[in-house]
Amino acid sequence: MIYTVTFNPALDYVMHVGTFAKGETNRSDRDEMYVGGKGINVAVVLGRLGIKAEALGFVAGFTGDEIERAVKAEGVECDFVHLAQGFSRINVKIKSGCETELNGCGPQIPQQAVDELFKKIDRLESGDTLVLAGSIPSALPADIYERILARLDGRGVRTAVDATGALLVNVLRYRPFLIKPNDRELGEIFSRELKTDEEIIECAQALRKKGAVNVLVSMAGRGSILADEFGKIHRIGTAKGKLINSVGAGDSMVAGFLAGCMSGPDYDYALRLGTACGGATAFSNWLADKETVDKLMSTL
């Protein structure tokens, strides 16, 4: 079973506005609402690929109820911690030529709720996978990623971490199965601007030496590079299509990569599937669907 954790999920309210005027009353041409959060995105895409996944995290209030309903409607199991106070955030995204975002802060998360989440994570068994993705809300301790991986250390649970900076570097000693920085984030870790594949490979291998099992580096329009657990380097371009939505593309790549590893370490296949999933999301209004993924797989 693959489990994902989303500390601060959201409802993404997307408003399409022909011409946005600052300081004026603006009316949208059409609206859409999606459930959001990096871990939830991973779980939804896994479900669409036929991989059983369960979403963990925190929800609160009427917006939290809708997040849970929407996740279940996708056929994804969930076992959220329900907070007694506050409400899960709403992120407003205004699309009018360029995109303007107003992201909510989310509810306060008391220690009792953190302890309840830890109990859920403690139920994971050998052979399970846990995905930790995204930033940590201010309501949580800054070392919560480390605390979670420390609890799972030595229990045979694979972990995937999609985070940045110290948040990522500090968990490497727990040997996460997968980390997925982009090229800019990778360069920030080493205080360098990475311009060539060789520089990216050098830094990816350095993270492997620090403990990461597989390092997947996404490079936007330039494709991706994978430094795998056997020391082999894999390079792939991007899927071809019309960019509609970049939100969730990285999460979809993580989902596809993990799905591609379910039957063993065929990292060429896993990288292709991850790339197809990322592309399928980028070419869709929301997240990748299997039909689009299958079509893109035939082109990679």
N, C-alpha and C positions, 0 to 999 in steps of 0.2 A: 504494500500500500504506500502511496505517496501522500504525505501531509504537507500543507502549506500554512504559513503563519502570516496574517495581515494584522498589524498592530492598530492601524488607523484607517479602516476601509471607508468608502465614501459612495455617495450617489453622485455621478457626474451628470449635471444638467447642461446639455449642449443647446445653445441658442444660435440660430443662423440669422444674421442681420445683414441686410443689403448694404447699407451705409451706416456705420456706427459714428454717432456724434457725441463727443465728450461733453458732459454737463447738460445734455438734452434728454428728453424722453425718447427712448428707442423701442421699437416693436419688432419682434422676431418674425421671420417668414415661416419658420417651422422650428419645432423643438424635439429633442430626443433625450431620453434618460437611460443611463447605463450604470450598472454596479461597477465600482472601481476599487483599485488596490492591487499592488503587484502580486501578492500571494494568491489572491482571488483570480487574477488573470491567468496565472499559471494553472490553477486547478480547473478553470473552465476550459482552457485549451486542451489539457490532458483528457478531460471528460469527452470532448468532441473527437479526440483521437481514439476513444475507446479504452482509455487507461483510467482505472479507478483512483479517485483522489478525494481527499477530505480537507476542507478548509477550516482552520482554527484562527482565533484572534478575538478581538473585542468588538461588541456592538452595543448600542444604547438607544433608547427611545424609539419613536415611530419610524425614524429613518433607519435605525438598526433592524427593525422588524422587516422593512422593505428590502434591505440588503440580504437578509437571510432568506426571504421569500424568493428573491431573484436568483440567488445562488442555487437554491433547491430546484427552481424551475429549469435550470440547466442540467439537472440530473447529478449535481455534485453534492456529496454528503457534507454536512457542516456540523461543527460542535463548538460554536462560539461561546465565549464568556459574556453573559448579559450584565451590563453595568446598571446599577440602580439609579444613577443620576446622569443628567445630560442627554445628548443625542449624537449619533454618528454624523459626521460632517456631510455637507453638500458642497460640491465644487462646481462653480458656474464657469462654463467655457463659452465665450462669445466668439463666433466665427464670422468675420467680416473682412475678407481679404486676408489679413493676418489674424492670428488667434490671441485673444486676451483671456487670461484665467484669473479667477478669484477662488482661492482654495480655503476652505474652512479649517479651523484648528483642531476640531474633534474634542471628545469628552476627557475629563480627568480620569485617570486610571489608578485606583487605590492599590496598595500592596496586597490586600486580600484577593483582588482580581488577578494580580500577577501570580500569586501562589496557586490560584485555581487553574490558570493556564499551564503552569509548571506541572501540575498533577496530570493534566491531559497529555502533555508531552512525555511524561514518565511512562505512559502506557505503550509507547512505541516499542516495537520488538526488532530483533535482529532480522535484517533483510528489508526493513522499511526505509523510506527516504523522507527527509524533512527539508523543505525549502524555506529559507529565510530571505526575504527580499525587501529592499527599500530602506528608507531612513527611519530613525527612531523618534517618535513624538516626544515632546518635552516632558510629558507626563510620566515617562518611563525612565529607569536608570540607563545611563549611557552604555553600560557594559552588559546589557541584557542578552545580546548575541553571544558573548563569551560565556555567560552563565548558562545559557541553553546548551551550547555545544559541550561545555564541561559536564553537564548532567548526562549527556548521551555518550561521552567518551568511553571507548572500550566496550560498547554494547552492540556493535555490529550494525548500527544505524548509519546509512549514508546521508550526507548533508550536502546541500547546494546553497551557496551564499551569493546573492547579487546585491552588493553594497559598495560603498566608496570609502576611500581614505583609511583612517585608523580603524574605522568600524570593520573593514575587511581585513586589514593587516593583522589586527589583534586576534583573529580567529584562526589564522593559518596554522598555528601549532596544534590545532585539533584535526588537522588533515581533512579539510572538506573535500568531498568527491569532485565538486565543481565550483569554480568561481567564474563570474562573467563580468569583468570590467570592460568598458569601451576603451578605445585608444587614448582618449583624453584623460579619462580617470586613471588609466595605467600610468601615463606620464606624470600625473600629479603625485602618485605614490612615490615616484623616484625623482621628483622635482626636475623633470626633463620634458622637453617638447619632442615627442616621437614623430619623426617624419617618414621613416622607411620601414619596410617589413622587417628588415634585419634588426633595427632598434626595438621594434615591438616584440619580436621573438626573443631577443636578449632579456628584456624585462619580464616577459611571460615565464621564461625558464627560471629566472631569479625567484619568482613567486612559487614555482614548483619546488625549488630548493628550500624555501621557507616552510613548505608543508602542503601546499595545494596539490591535489592529485591531478586534476585536469584544469587548465586555464584556457577559457574561451574568450577571445578578444574581438568584439564587434567594432567595425570601422565604418559605419554608415554606408555610403555609396561605394566604398572600396571593398566591401565584403567582410570576411572574418578570418581569423587565424586561431587554430587550436593547437596548444602544446599538450599532448596527451600523457597519460601516466607511464607510457613506455619510452618517453623522450622523443617521439615522432612528432613532426610538425605537419599540420594539415592546413591547406589554404583553399578558400572557396570565394567565388564572387557573389553577387547579389541576385535574387530572383528578379525577373523583369515584369514590370507592370506599372500602372498609374498610381502614384502616391495619393492616398486619400486621408490616411490617419496614421500618425507615427506613435500614438499613445498605445502602449502595451506590446509593441513589436519586440522589444528586448525580453519581456516576460514570456512571450510566445516562443521565442528562440530557446529559452531555458526549458520550457515545457517540451518542445520538440526534441531537444537534445536528450533529455531524460527519458522520453518515450523511446527514442532510438537505442537507448542502452538497456532496455528492459530484458532483452534476450542475450545480453553479453556485450563485451567491449568492442563493438564494430563502430569505431569512431568516425570512419568515413561516412557511413550511413547516418549516424547520429548527427553529424555536422550538416549533412544534406537535409535531413528532416527538420532540424532546428532552423536552418536558413529558409526552408519552405514555409514553416509556420510563421516566422517573423515577417516574411513577405506577404503571406496571406492576410495577416493582420494589417499591414501597411496599406494593402490594396482594398480594405474593407472599411465599413463604417464603425465596426467595433472589433471583435476578435476573430481569429482565424476559424474557418469552418473546414471540415475534412475534405469536401469536394474541391475547394480551392487549393488546399495543401497538396492533394493528389495530383492536380494539374501541374502545379509548380514543381513537384518532385520529378516529373518527367522531363523537365527542362534543365535540371541541375546536374 
